[in-house]
């Protein structure tokens, strides 16, 4: 049965935020299935990346409406931006129709659904990260008034809408926070038709930047606090025959650049446009994904599905007991380094990968990607919508 769906998103293409790109794929697929999909979002501003975007347009059958929002790097600026996004989104949603769908970032955004539920509106709350627990685990937030307010907002958002989480562990955590949470697990998804395996020799990015000959290790995406990258960076001192490429920005970018200042085989590139992602993902021999121990069951990196679709073996820097590590082992598509702060341990794992069954792991990665197609995600979301 066709539905009217209004997505309330802080970011949307051409913005480079991963969640916006994911929801763009889902919106396009749902619109192609006959649903009426509208996106209420903001002008591109993620990680300081600016791009021209009209206030109103139709993209792949999806009506997109953008307005201005502030951006800033300081804690105060980010807090003001989060308040602005939440407040403006509420007033825009109040005069919109359909079932609302919203992510959990910024953390107060879920309150929009909770507020509107009191006048009979229905919403789906997509829990990409669990706050304030994640902030506390990463040492960015201390227990106190702010943590209490965030937990209050989270519990309210979880109470009255349908909840979607990325992993079973996150669903369990959501129910711990709010026993009434009606949670469904739907992993992140990828366009398996747009991102396909291709040889590094066929990558324009690799040719342009001289990456065809060396063994290339790539970390593509947000260099955020979730992602422990110091051991990987320092490991390159033991691997002069390799090149490590960081593609993206984030809170750890400057710290990582400083760590790599004397390492000529560590290179940095800015975010690539969404349409160039298949080409840039192909410009490596080994793809890296990383997750801090305290973040397990509180978040899941979204880059995994793109790596699988590109058919690249994975080097996971994560605790062996984490949900991320279990996925890598389940799909038999790479290696897990639990002692990821130890540069020598990371370098040893990379050497094993260089001489290991990379082709078999690459084929396994692509085979696993079929489980995360946007079509399968749309099937799952339609079941939630129908319920």
GIRA-V657627 format. One line per field, one symbol per residue. phi: phi as a letter, one per 20 degrees, with the letter a starting at -180 (. if undefined). psi: psi as a letter, one per 20 degrees, with the letter a starting at -180 (. if undefined). burial: I if it has 16 or more other C-alpha atoms within 10 Angstrom, else O. Layout:
# GIRA-V657627
phi = ???
psi = ???
burial = ???
This chain:
# GIRA-V657627
phi = .fcdcdedcfcbgefeffffffffffffffffeofedcddbcfgaflmedbfbffcaddlndedcdcfbfcadfgffffffffffffffgfffgdddoeecbeecfgefffgffgfffdnedbddeeebddegffffemebdgrfffffffgfffffffddedddebgfffffffffbgefedcecfgcbefeedcfbfgfeefffffdmdfeffddcddpfedffdfcffffffffecfedcddddqcqfdfffffffefddfedcccfgeggfefgffffebdbddccbfgfefmdabgefgffffffmdfdddeaggefffffffffeldrcddfefeegfffffffffffdefffffffffffffgfdffffffgfffffffe
psi = pqrppopnphqqqjqjphhghghgggggghhhjiqopqpoarqpjpkjoqqppqhprooljppppqrqqqqrhrggghgggggggggghghghhkrrapqpqrjpqhihhhgggghhikjqqqpoonhqoqjhghghjjipqpbgghggghggghghihirppprhqhhhgghghghnhipnppoorrrqnihhoqpqqhhjohggghjljhgropppopbpmaiiooigggghhihimiirppppoaarhjghghgghjhjnijpqpqrqqqgiighghhikrhpqqpqpqgiipjirppiighhgghilpqpopnqphjrhghhgghgiljbqpohmiiohhhghghhhghhjamhgghghhghhhhhikqhghghgghhhggh.
burial = OOIOIIIIIIIIIIIIIIIIIIIIIIIIIIIOOOIIIIIIIIIIIIIOOOOOIOOOOOOOIIIIIIIOIOIOOOOOOOOIIIIOIIIIIIOOIOOOOIIIIIIIIIIIIIIIIIIIOOOOIIIIIIIIIIIIIIIOIOOOOOOOOOIOOIIIIIIIIIIIIIIIIIIIIIIIIIIOIIOOIIIIIIIIIIIIOOIIIIOIOOIIIIOOOOIIOOIIIIIIIIIIIIIIIIIIIIIIIOIOOIIIIIIIIOOIIOOIIOOIOOIOIIIIOOIIOIOOIIIIIIIIIIIIIIIIIIIIIIIIIIIIIIIIIIIIIIIIIIIIOIIIIOOIOOIIIIIIIIOIIOIIIIIOIIOOIOOOOIOOIIIIIIOIIIIIIIIIIIOIIIOOIOO
